[in-house]
Structures are given as C-alpha cells and as structure tokens.
C-alpha cells in the first residue's frame, strides 16, 4: 500500500520504520526543519544533546528493540540513578529507602507511609481499578495531608496547574509503577524492589543517533522523507482518505494516511471532521495540553551534585532541575555543565510569551536556592525551548474521552500523545504507538477493515 505519514517525531518515524520494512511505499513529511520532535538535538561543546532532557527506564522495551534493530544496542549505557528532592532551600538525595527515612521534611510515620504506598503501587498491574479515581484524593487517603502537601501535591500542581486536583489516579499509578520497573537488585535480582538500585539508560552520543538511525533506515528501504514540508490538508473523496495536499498545492495520493500531529493541528487538516463524526470531533478537542517550557543553561561549573532534582515548594517557578552532566560526563560537551529547568504551564500562563532572558530572571532566585553561590557569570550559553503540546492533561474522565486510532475516515489514522494511555507520553511509548498503528493500518488494508469503533487499548492489545 502507499502510505503518507504526517509528522517526523519519533511516533511518525516509528510508523515509517515499521511500514518500509514490511515492503510498503512510504512518504514522511515533517513541518519543522529537523527530525525527532521532542527528541531533536543541538550541539553543545562539540557534543549532541536533546533540547528536552531524555533517559530510558529498564521497562522501555520499544526503544531498546529499535536500538537493537539499528545495531546501536552496544552504545546504550545503564547508569545508576542520582535523584533528589529540593525543599525550602535544601537538596535531599532520594536514591534509596535510607534517603526516604532521612527526609525530615515530614514525620517518620509519613515517611513510612510514603514508602509503603510506593511499594503497594509497584505491585498493582491492573490499572483500570483506578479509572474514575482522583489522584489527589487517593494519595491523601494513603499518606495523609502532610505527605500530600509536602511531596506529591506540589508535584501535581507544578505539572498540571489548575487541573491538579482532578488528575486521574491512573496517571500517578503509571509514574510509580514504571519507575520501580527500572530498579534492579544487586547481583541480578528481581526488578522493582524498594531497596534495589535504579538504573537509567542513555545512548552514547545522544538519542539523536536513534533518530538519525531511523531516518537512514527508512530511506535505505525506499521511503521518501522531507522536512520543512507541512501538510495543509488531508484529502477525502467518496468517504475514504485519498491523500494529502502539500504546500505547493500538489496532492499526493495515498491508500493510507497516518497523522502523528497534536490534536488541534490534525483537526485543521481535516475541517470536515465535525460533520463526519461530531462525537469524535468533540472528544478530540476535549483533551487539554499543558505547555512544556525548558530553560537550558551551559555553565562553567556544576550547579549541584544531583542529576534529577525535583522541586517541591509550591512557589517554585519550575518543576525540576535536570543536570545532564551529573548523568553523563561534562567532557562529552566540551567541559560545559548542562542544566535543564523544566516547567509545565497552562496555555494562558504569561511564561509562554517570555524570552530566554525574561525566564532566566524569573528563575534566578530559585536557581540560587539550589546553589546559593550561583552567579550569572557561570553561564556560557543559554536556550529556551517551548512545546505547546508538551503534556496532555490526564484528568479523571480522560479514559472516557480517548479517541481511537482509527478515525471516522477509512484509511486515516491518528497516533499522538493524547492516545498514550495508561502510560505517560515519552519517546518509548511514542515509538511503540507509531509501530503499532502502522501494523493496524496494514492489517486493515489487507483485510479490508475500516471500523472506527475500537478504542486505542483494544486496537493495540497483543
């Protein structure tokens, strides 16, 4: 079959990667100037680094499988985790159970309840039991008001803003369950123990090599790929997809179109959707996004000794400080020490209109709380990255509004981050989704299926 894939992030690349290897004819169009979406990279000190921080968990099997298929598995490094919490001007290491017991921001009883709650969630695989449950209410019932207000509440509020009290327990379950899956006991013991060490994965030379490898592999198998090529419209004729309209007015015919764009962009490319299926259109527009903003600094010295420092004070303007060079060596980036300051904000938050200097000015007092000696003279380079579709708001009714990958138009499929459920968005699940939707489309083509009735979970089962 002839397939057009819209969007050159890792979901679109995953779909193209799958299809061309199965012998299909594929064109892949990306509106921006580079491949990879949130996994695209820049050069820092002669090395490559993602504009949005990335690492793998041991449970990220889909990325690991692609790395193996590309012959890059030997360059996948598993590094002992180095994480912590920041509270009221103090950085707390948070690597193991001992660190939890030393976390004196809460009472000993609350510390024990926090640990036992995490162990409980690690044992629960049937996430549907939590659908329709609010995370905030569930957490309070298990760890008390103190544990919620001083640990998990600030994180929910920082991640989801005004939506924090309405976030689904399924989202929170996924964060704990999958995080523990990256812990491995000494001596090769079972994954997931509270006392086990967490290991995180990173690709030597950046995950840009993964993106490059997928692009090169698709082209080697005959795919046509183009950046700077926004699709203006999805063409529908006689009730079925017929292709896409490109910026030069040319219509490229296709048997199948797979769109991996955010929902609002997809809707603009298919303006007849409200008439075709009002319910699909309503659900498509019902999912809200938080903007992702990342201030990225290259410093002449370390800021802290922690890789992933989660901020727990409510008035902190960023969620986490990720010091890449406490994970991979500064020598990879010409001796520069790289730190990301990440935030998720509502679309109407003033920060979405600020430039890098204005964001730095807003963050600077809090950067000094991480390290009181911080001075702007440490800064060698600075960048600001934004993504308006950074984080879908996974509220308590989210599972009821999921749209299926099969759209109301036979031959047209949607695969974007709003459909990653119950897991949270990430490169592993985007690649998995892209490949699965490619297989779904191929199976429909072979079997002559065009039913839009299945949910994403049903479509991807098995």
C-alpha positions as CSV (number, residue, x, y, z in Angstrom):
1,X,0.0,0.0,0.0
2,X,1.0,3.6,-0.4
3,X,1.2,5.5,2.9
4,X,1.8,9.1,3.9
5,X,2.9,9.7,7.4
6,X,2.4,13.2,8.8
7,X,4.9,14.3,11.5
8,X,8.5,13.5,11.9
9,X,8.7,13.0,15.7
10,X,9.5,9.5,16.9
11,X,5.9,8.3,16.5
12,X,6.0,9.2,12.8
13,X,9.5,7.8,12.4
14,X,8.3,4.6,14.2
15,X,5.4,4.2,11.8
16,X,7.6,4.7,8.8
17,X,10.3,2.4,10.2
18,X,7.7,-0.3,10.6
19,X,6.0,0.1,7.2
20,X,9.0,0.3,4.9
21,X,10.5,-2.8,6.5
22,X,7.3,-4.6,5.6
23,X,7.6,-3.6,2.0
24,X,5.1,-0.7,1.8
25,X,5.6,2.6,-0.1
26,X,6.0,5.4,2.4
27,X,6.3,9.2,2.3
28,X,7.0,11.0,5.6
29,X,6.5,14.8,5.9
30,X,7.7,17.0,8.8
31,X,6.6,20.6,9.0
32,X,9.7,21.7,11.0
33,X,13.3,21.9,10.0
34,X,14.5,18.8,11.9
35,X,13.5,15.2,12.7
36,X,12.8,13.9,16.2
37,X,10.2,16.3,17.7
38,X,10.9,16.5,21.4
39,X,14.0,14.2,20.8
40,X,15.7,16.6,18.4
41,X,19.2,17.7,19.4
42,X,21.6,20.7,19.3
43,X,25.4,20.9,19.6
44,X,26.8,21.8,22.9
45,X,30.6,21.9,23.3
46,X,31.1,19.7,20.3
47,X,28.7,17.0,21.5
48,X,25.0,16.5,20.8
49,X,22.3,16.9,23.4
50,X,18.5,16.8,23.4
51,X,16.6,20.1,23.7
52,X,14.2,18.3,26.1
53,X,16.0,16.0,28.6
54,X,15.7,12.3,28.0
55,X,16.6,9.0,29.6
56,X,15.3,5.4,29.4
57,X,13.9,3.2,32.1
58,X,14.5,-0.6,32.1
59,X,10.9,-1.1,31.1
60,X,11.3,1.0,27.8
61,X,11.4,-2.2,25.7
62,X,10.2,-0.5,22.5
63,X,13.2,1.9,22.2
64,X,15.6,-0.9,23.2
65,X,14.2,-3.1,20.5
66,X,14.7,-0.4,17.8
67,X,18.3,0.3,19.0
68,X,19.0,-3.4,18.6
69,X,17.5,-3.5,15.1
70,X,19.7,-0.5,14.2
71,X,22.8,-2.1,15.7
72,X,23.2,0.6,18.4
73,X,22.5,-1.5,21.5
74,X,26.2,-1.6,22.5
75,X,26.1,2.1,22.9
76,X,23.1,2.1,25.3
77,X,24.6,2.8,28.8
78,X,22.8,1.9,32.0
79,X,23.8,4.4,34.7
80,X,23.0,4.3,38.4
81,X,20.3,6.9,39.1
82,X,21.1,10.1,41.1
83,X,17.9,11.9,42.0
84,X,16.7,14.1,44.8
85,X,14.1,16.5,46.2
86,X,14.5,20.2,46.9
87,X,12.5,21.7,49.8
88,X,12.9,25.1,51.5
89,X,16.4,25.7,50.3
90,X,17.8,22.2,50.9
91,X,18.6,19.4,48.5
92,X,17.7,15.9,49.7
93,X,19.3,12.9,47.9
94,X,16.5,10.4,47.2
95,X,18.1,7.3,45.8
96,X,17.1,4.5,48.2
97,X,15.0,3.7,51.2
98,X,17.6,5.2,53.6
99,X,17.2,8.5,51.9
100,X,13.4,8.3,52.4
101,X,13.9,7.7,56.1
102,X,16.2,10.7,56.4
103,X,13.7,13.0,54.6
104,X,13.0,15.1,57.7
105,X,10.5,17.4,55.9
106,X,7.8,15.0,57.1
107,X,7.2,12.9,60.2
108,X,8.7,9.4,60.5
109,X,5.1,8.0,60.2
110,X,4.6,9.9,56.9
111,X,7.9,8.6,55.6
112,X,6.9,5.1,56.3
113,X,3.5,5.6,54.7
114,X,5.2,7.1,51.6
115,X,7.4,4.1,51.2
116,X,4.7,1.6,51.7
117,X,2.4,3.4,49.3
118,X,5.1,3.2,46.6
119,X,5.6,-0.5,47.2
120,X,1.9,-1.1,47.0
121,X,1.6,0.7,43.7
122,X,4.5,-1.2,42.3
123,X,2.6,-4.5,42.9
124,X,-0.6,-3.3,41.2
125,X,-0.7,-4.2,37.5
126,X,-4.4,-3.8,36.8
127,X,-4.6,0.0,36.4
128,X,-8.3,0.0,35.4
129,X,-9.1,-0.3,39.1
130,X,-8.0,3.4,39.4
131,X,-10.0,4.8,36.5
132,X,-12.5,7.3,37.8
133,X,-10.4,8.0,40.9
134,X,-8.7,11.3,41.5
135,X,-5.0,11.0,42.4
136,X,-5.1,13.8,44.9
137,X,-7.9,12.2,47.0
138,X,-6.3,8.7,46.8
139,X,-2.8,10.0,47.8
140,X,-4.3,11.9,50.8
141,X,-6.1,8.7,51.9
142,X,-2.8,6.7,51.9
143,X,-0.1,9.1,53.0
144,X,-2.1,11.8,54.8
145,X,-2.3,15.5,54.3
146,X,1.3,16.0,55.3
147,X,2.7,13.6,52.7
148,X,0.4,15.0,50.1
149,X,1.1,18.7,50.8
150,X,4.9,18.3,51.1
151,X,5.7,15.7,48.5
152,X,3.1,14.8,45.9
153,X,0.7,17.7,46.0
154,X,3.3,20.3,44.9
155,X,4.4,18.0,42.0
156,X,0.8,17.6,40.8
157,X,0.3,21.3,41.0
158,X,3.6,22.1,39.2
159,X,2.8,19.6,36.4
160,X,-0.9,20.3,35.9
161,X,-1.5,23.7,37.4
162,X,-5.2,24.4,37.9
163,X,-6.1,20.8,36.9
164,X,-4.0,19.2,39.8
165,X,-7.0,18.2,42.0
166,X,-8.7,16.5,39.1
167,X,-5.8,14.4,37.7
168,X,-6.5,10.7,37.2
169,X,-5.0,8.2,39.7
170,X,-4.1,6.1,36.6
171,X,-1.5,8.8,35.7
172,X,0.0,8.7,39.1
173,X,0.0,4.9,39.2
174,X,1.9,4.8,36.0
175,X,4.6,7.1,37.3
176,X,5.3,4.9,40.3
177,X,4.8,1.5,38.7
178,X,7.0,2.2,35.7
179,X,9.7,4.0,37.8
180,X,10.1,1.0,40.1
181,X,10.4,-1.2,37.0
182,X,13.8,0.5,36.4
183,X,15.2,-0.7,39.7
184,X,17.4,-3.8,39.8
185,X,18.7,-5.5,42.8
186,X,22.4,-6.2,43.3
187,X,23.5,-9.5,41.9
188,X,20.9,-9.5,39.1
189,X,17.9,-9.9,41.4
190,X,14.3,-9.1,40.5
191,X,13.3,-5.7,39.3
192,X,11.2,-3.3,41.3
193,X,12.3,-3.6,44.9
194,X,12.3,-0.6,47.2
195,X,15.9,-1.4,48.2
196,X,17.1,-2.0,44.7
197,X,19.2,0.4,42.7
198,X,17.5,2.4,40.0
199,X,19.3,2.5,36.6
200,X,18.6,4.9,33.8
201,X,19.6,4.4,30.2
202,X,21.3,6.9,27.9
203,X,22.6,6.5,24.3
204,X,26.2,7.4,23.9
205,X,26.3,10.5,21.7
206,X,22.6,11.3,22.5
207,X,19.3,10.0,21.3
208,X,19.8,12.0,18.2
209,X,21.7,8.9,17.0
210,X,18.5,6.9,17.4
211,X,16.6,9.5,15.3
212,X,19.3,9.6,12.7
213,X,19.3,5.8,12.5
214,X,15.6,5.5,12.0
215,X,15.7,8.2,9.3
216,X,18.6,6.5,7.5
217,X,17.0,3.1,7.8
218,X,13.7,4.3,6.3
219,X,15.5,5.9,3.4
220,X,17.6,2.8,2.8
221,X,14.4,0.8,2.5
222,X,13.0,3.3,-0.1
223,X,10.9,5.8,2.0
224,X,10.8,9.4,0.9
225,X,11.3,11.8,3.8
226,X,11.1,15.6,3.8
227,X,11.4,18.3,6.5
228,X,10.1,21.8,6.1
229,X,7.0,20.3,4.4
230,X,3.8,20.9,6.3
231,X,0.7,19.0,5.2
232,X,-2.0,21.6,4.6
233,X,-5.0,19.3,4.2
234,X,-6.0,15.6,4.3
235,X,-7.9,14.8,1.1
236,X,-11.1,12.7,1.4
237,X,-13.1,11.5,-1.5
238,X,-16.1,9.2,-1.7
239,X,-15.9,8.7,2.1
240,X,-12.3,7.5,2.1
241,X,-8.9,9.1,2.5
242,X,-7.2,9.8,-0.8
243,X,-4.0,11.5,0.1
244,X,-2.7,14.8,1.3
245,X,-2.3,18.4,0.0
246,X,1.2,19.8,0.2
247,X,2.3,23.5,0.4
248,X,2.9,23.7,-3.3
249,X,-0.7,22.7,-4.0
250,X,0.2,19.3,-5.1
251,X,-2.0,16.4,-3.9
252,X,0.0,13.2,-3.1
253,X,-2.3,10.2,-3.4
254,X,-2.2,7.6,-0.7
255,X,-4.1,4.5,0.3
256,X,-3.4,5.2,4.0
257,X,-2.6,8.4,5.9
258,X,-1.2,8.2,9.5
259,X,-1.1,11.6,11.3
260,X,1.1,11.9,14.4
261,X,0.4,15.6,15.0
262,X,-1.2,17.2,18.1
263,X,-5.0,17.0,18.0
264,X,-5.6,20.7,17.1
265,X,-3.3,20.5,14.1
266,X,-4.9,17.3,13.0
267,X,-8.4,18.9,13.2
268,X,-7.2,21.8,11.0
269,X,-6.1,19.4,8.3
270,X,-9.5,17.7,8.3
271,X,-12.0,20.6,8.6
272,X,-15.0,18.3,7.6
273,X,-14.5,16.2,10.8
274,X,-17.4,17.8,12.8
275,X,-19.8,16.8,10.0
276,X,-18.3,13.3,9.6
277,X,-18.4,12.4,13.3
278,X,-19.4,15.0,15.9
279,X,-18.6,12.8,18.8
280,X,-15.1,12.0,17.6
281,X,-14.6,15.7,17.0
282,X,-15.8,16.6,20.4
283,X,-13.6,14.1,22.1
284,X,-10.6,15.1,20.0
285,X,-11.0,18.7,21.2
286,X,-11.8,17.8,24.8
287,X,-8.2,16.9,25.7
288,X,-6.3,19.9,27.0
289,X,-2.5,20.3,26.9
290,X,0.0,21.9,29.2
291,X,2.8,23.8,27.5
292,X,6.3,22.4,28.2
293,X,8.9,25.1,28.7
294,X,12.6,24.3,29.3
295,X,15.3,26.8,30.2
296,X,18.6,25.2,29.3
297,X,21.9,26.5,30.6
298,X,25.5,25.6,29.8
299,X,27.6,26.5,32.9
300,X,31.4,26.6,33.5
301,X,30.9,24.6,36.7
302,X,28.4,22.2,38.3
303,X,25.2,23.6,39.9
304,X,24.7,20.7,42.2
305,X,25.7,17.0,42.6
306,X,22.3,15.7,41.7
307,X,21.1,14.6,38.3
308,X,17.3,14.9,38.7
309,X,16.3,17.4,41.4
310,X,12.5,17.7,41.9
311,X,11.3,21.0,43.3
312,X,8.6,20.6,46.0
313,X,8.0,24.2,47.1
314,X,4.7,25.5,45.7
315,X,6.0,28.9,44.7
316,X,9.0,27.5,42.7
317,X,8.5,28.5,39.0
318,X,10.0,25.3,37.6
319,X,9.2,21.6,38.3
320,X,12.7,20.0,38.1
321,X,16.3,20.9,37.6
322,X,17.9,18.2,35.5
323,X,21.7,18.4,35.5
324,X,22.7,16.3,32.5
325,X,26.4,16.4,33.4
326,X,25.7,14.6,36.7
327,X,24.4,11.8,34.5
328,X,26.9,11.8,31.6
329,X,30.3,13.5,31.8
330,X,30.9,17.2,31.1
331,X,33.7,16.1,28.8
332,X,31.0,15.0,26.3
333,X,30.1,18.7,26.0
334,X,33.5,20.3,25.8
335,X,33.7,20.6,29.6
336,X,30.4,22.5,29.9
337,X,28.0,21.7,32.6
338,X,24.4,21.5,31.3
339,X,21.3,22.0,33.3
340,X,17.6,22.0,32.2
341,X,15.0,23.8,34.2
342,X,11.6,22.4,33.2
343,X,8.1,23.7,33.7
344,X,4.6,22.8,32.6
345,X,2.1,25.7,32.4
346,X,-1.5,26.4,31.4
347,X,-1.8,27.9,27.9
348,X,-2.7,31.3,29.4
349,X,0.4,31.5,31.7
350,X,2.5,34.6,30.9
351,X,5.6,32.5,30.6
352,X,4.6,31.2,27.2
353,X,5.3,34.7,25.8
354,X,8.6,35.3,27.6
355,X,12.0,35.1,26.0
356,X,15.1,33.4,27.5
357,X,16.3,36.4,29.4
358,X,13.0,37.0,31.0
359,X,12.6,33.4,32.0
360,X,16.1,33.4,33.5
361,X,15.3,36.5,35.5
362,X,12.2,34.8,36.8
363,X,14.0,31.5,37.7
364,X,17.3,33.0,39.0
365,X,16.2,33.3,42.7
366,X,15.2,29.7,42.7
367,X,18.4,28.6,41.0
368,X,20.2,30.2,43.9
369,X,18.1,28.1,46.3
370,X,19.6,25.0,44.6
371,X,23.1,26.6,44.9
372,X,23.4,29.9,46.9
373,X,26.7,30.6,45.1
374,X,25.2,30.6,41.6
375,X,26.1,33.7,39.6
376,X,25.2,34.7,36.0
377,X,28.9,34.8,35.2
378,X,28.8,31.0,35.3
379,X,26.6,30.9,32.2
380,X,28.3,30.1,29.0
381,X,25.3,29.6,26.8
382,X,21.5,29.7,27.3
383,X,18.5,28.5,25.4
384,X,14.7,28.4,25.8
385,X,12.6,25.7,24.3
386,X,8.8,25.5,24.2
387,X,6.2,22.9,23.1
388,X,2.5,23.9,23.2
389,X,1.5,20.2,23.2
390,X,4.0,19.1,25.9
391,X,1.8,17.3,28.3
392,X,-1.8,16.1,27.9
393,X,-3.9,16.8,31.0
394,X,-4.9,13.3,32.1
395,X,-7.9,14.2,34.2
396,X,-10.2,11.8,36.0
397,X,-12.6,11.4,33.0
398,X,-9.7,11.0,30.5
399,X,-10.3,7.3,29.7
400,X,-13.8,8.1,28.7
401,X,-12.7,10.7,26.0
402,X,-9.9,8.8,24.3
403,X,-10.3,8.8,20.6
404,X,-9.4,5.6,18.7
405,X,-6.5,5.4,16.3
406,X,-9.0,4.6,13.5
407,X,-10.7,7.8,12.6
408,X,-14.2,8.2,11.0
409,X,-12.4,8.3,7.6
410,X,-11.5,4.8,6.4
411,X,-7.7,4.7,5.7
412,X,-7.0,7.6,8.0
413,X,-5.3,7.0,11.4
414,X,-4.3,9.2,14.3
415,X,-1.4,8.5,16.6
416,X,-0.5,11.2,19.0
417,X,0.5,11.7,22.7
418,X,-3.1,12.0,23.9
419,X,-3.6,8.4,23.0
420,X,-0.7,7.1,25.1
421,X,-2.6,5.5,28.0
422,X,-2.3,4.4,30.7
423,X,1.4,5.3,30.4
424,X,2.5,8.9,30.2
425,X,3.9,10.4,27.0
426,X,7.6,9.6,26.2
427,X,9.8,8.5,23.4
428,X,9.4,4.8,24.2
429,X,5.6,4.9,24.1
430,X,5.5,7.2,21.0
431,X,7.7,4.8,19.1
432,X,5.6,1.8,20.3
433,X,2.4,3.6,19.3
434,X,3.8,4.5,15.8
435,X,4.8,1.0,15.1
436,X,1.5,-0.5,16.4
437,X,-0.7,1.9,14.4
438,X,1.4,1.1,11.3
439,X,0.6,-2.6,11.8
440,X,-3.0,-1.8,12.5
441,X,-3.3,0.1,9.2
442,X,-1.5,-2.6,7.3
443,X,-3.8,-5.3,8.7
444,X,-6.9,-3.2,7.8
445,X,-5.6,-2.8,4.3
446,X,-5.1,-6.5,3.9
447,X,-8.3,-7.5,5.5
448,X,-10.4,-4.7,4.1
449,X,-11.4,-3.4,7.5
450,X,-12.5,0.1,8.1
451,X,-14.2,0.0,11.5
452,X,-13.8,3.2,13.6
453,X,-15.2,1.6,16.7
454,X,-12.2,0.2,18.6
455,X,-10.5,2.1,21.4
456,X,-6.7,2.6,21.4
457,X,-6.3,0.0,24.1
458,X,-8.3,-2.6,22.2
459,X,-6.5,-1.8,18.9
460,X,-3.1,-2.3,20.4
461,X,-3.9,-5.3,22.6
462,X,-1.3,-8.0,21.9
